[in-house]
Amino acid sequence: MRLGIDKDHAYAWSRTRKGGWRIAQSPILTTTITLLRLKKKGYQSMLEIYMELNPSLCELLYTRPVRAVV
């Protein structure tokens, strides 16, 4: 309820028997737990971490070295 959801919806979604994967794309979670809130709490995006570890994916395709296939 602190995230802006009314009491009825908060109660209904807190009592669900569905697992985390099943409710991950639910309207209640996508409106309350946003990427902006996670970033404010100090969490980092998995995509950002991946791009830091593998920066060659940020390059344009035509700038990469070409190998001849023999």
N, C-alpha and C positions, 0 to 999 in steps of 0.2 A: 504494500500500500504506500510505502515511502517513495516508490518509483512512479507513482501517479495512476495506479490502477484502483478502481473502486473495490469495496469490500467483498461484494458478491463474486466478482471475477477472481480476485486474489484467493478467496476460499476455494472456489471450484478448481482452479489450476493447482493449488497446493495439495489437493486431495486426489489427484489423478493417479491411476494405477499404471499409466503408460511410462515407459522408460525415458531416459534423457534423450536418446537419439530420436525417439518418436515425437517428443514435444519440442525439439530444438527449433523447428521452423514454425512453431505456433504463433498466432498473432500476439498473444500475451508476452512471449519472450522477445519477439522481434521489435516490440514497441517499448519495452522496459529496459532490457539489457542491450544497449546499442554499442557500436564500436567506439563512439566518442566517450561514453561512460567508462568503458574498459580501458581506453587510452589514458583517461584522467586518473584511473586507479593504478596506473603504472604497467599495465600489460602491453606487450608488443605484438604486432601482427605477425603471424607465421609467414605471410608473404614478404613482409619487410625483412625478416630474418633470412629467408631463402635468397632474396635478391642481394643482400649483403654478402652472403657466403658464395654466391655464384653470379658475379656482376656481368659475366659475358652474356647473360640472357637479356640484359638491358640494351645491348648493342643492336644496331640495325642489321638485318640479315646480310646485306650486301657489303658490309664492312668487315665481316669475318674472313679469315684466310681460306682460300679455296684449295682443296687437295685434288689432284688429278686421279681419276679412277682408272687403273690399268687392268 
